[in-house]
Amino acid sequence: MSDTIKITVIDREGVSHELEAPTDMNMNLMEVCKSYELPVKGTCGGMALCSTCHCYVQTEHELPEMSEDEEDMLDQAFFVDDETSRLGCQLPINLELDGLVVKLAPESE
Amino acid sequence: MIETDILIIGAGPCGLFTVFEAGLLKLRCHLVDSLAQPGGQLTEIYPKKPIYDIPGYPEVLAGELVDKLLEQIEPFHPGFTLGERAETIEKMEDGRYKLTTNRGTVHAAPVIAIAGGLGCFEPRKPPIGNITDFEDKGVEYIIKDPELYRDKRVVIAGGGDSALDWTIFLADVAEEVTLVHRRTSFRGALDSVEKVMELNETGKIRLITEAQIVGLNGNGSLHEVVIKHKTAGEMNKETDHFVPLFGLAPKLGPIADWGLNIDKNAIEVDTFDYSTNVEGIYAIGDINTYPGKLKLILCGFHEATLMVQSAFKRIYPDKKLSFKYTTVNGVQGFDN
């Protein structure tokens, strides 16, 4: 299982979920959350065009730099934290993310 | 009253293609959509994004696909009610359905096809506890008539094109314009950004960046907003209007109240003909759900095609329907 990583997702009620995510399936964090049926809508399908997968990254992992699309979308989102806010769909699952902890942002509508 | 054979709710790709398949069976269609232009998400959210899974098109821009669909259905002269949200449905005595929009436009048809995608696009409302108390009492999410702001004090929030464009426009209309944005950079068109910076430097508007509106105060109508700056903390600002411009987000909206079986924001259908639990009402495309459902334009086209066969039988129970290939028969449009 060396190609699987562990991720912790804290839901909006504060409950921690330990997820195992495959690194060879071209998945992103939003998709992993959805596959575990966590309350992440992923309305736009992963195009950084809605903010339903908005989350706060709680660990110091090296993350891909934010694209302009992601910055733009976070501009339209609410409850944004300048330091930790990311869109789950823009975080591809790879071995470097092993041990990542994220907290789901509140739903704004 | 607008009368047709199939009333399609939602003018996205799936709704548009329904017109074609219905037209081949000599059924007329009329589309209702809350957006001002046809195309749904494709034109509203990602017109410049490429799509790679439309058969026969290795790559097509979303906006281009909508243009092609409009061209394809043109021979069937579909009607459009745009910029209006389908609000209520009631069954009439003759068995047809009457659909009324939020602006009071009335339509009648024996068949309703809901191709509503993600739902209606509505403005995102900032999470300020009492914001609904001030709606139309100083808080507006959409600027309908700029004259409302003449010689008034306006606070606009947001960092996109609409926030920038309205800031520029209202600079000449309103007594005072303040633009509040969470970051120091803007994502809008470069010349709009430059114009806003220039207006700020010349004192025509006031730009407050790294700040958000976190509170609203007033007695009956809006009196002031509370602005929270990243480092400087909170300050109150007197204003007549607060206009938060944070784009649009889809909501299922009134469809949820039409007596249809709904599971997780999607309408349950029978995959035999994509009919809902209410006779004569069908649901196709992203808005429906069934075992194995995939939200793909491709699948919506398939659903639309099967759905119109069933719609035909409901509209003309005694007529024989023969399946024809367009290659053999061509496309016979309507004369008017």
Boltz contact constraints between the chains, C-beta under 6 A:
constraints:
  - contact:
      token1: [A, 49]
      token2: [B, 45]
      max_distance: 6.0
  - contact:
      token1: [A, 72]
      token2: [B, 187]
      max_distance: 6.0
  - contact:
      token1: [A, 75]
      token2: [B, 159]
      max_distance: 6.0
  - contact:
      token1: [A, 75]
      token2: [B, 187]
      max_distance: 6.0
  - contact:
      token1: [A, 76]
      token2: [B, 246]
      max_distance: 6.0
  - contact:
      token1: [A, 76]
      token2: [B, 247]
      max_distance: 6.0
  - contact:
      token1: [A, 78]
      token2: [B, 126]
      max_distance: 6.0
  - contact:
      token1: [A, 78]
      token2: [B, 127]
      max_distance: 6.0
  - contact:
      token1: [A, 108]
      token2: [B, 127]
      max_distance: 6.0
  - contact:
      token1: [A, 109]
      token2: [B, 249]
      max_distance: 6.0
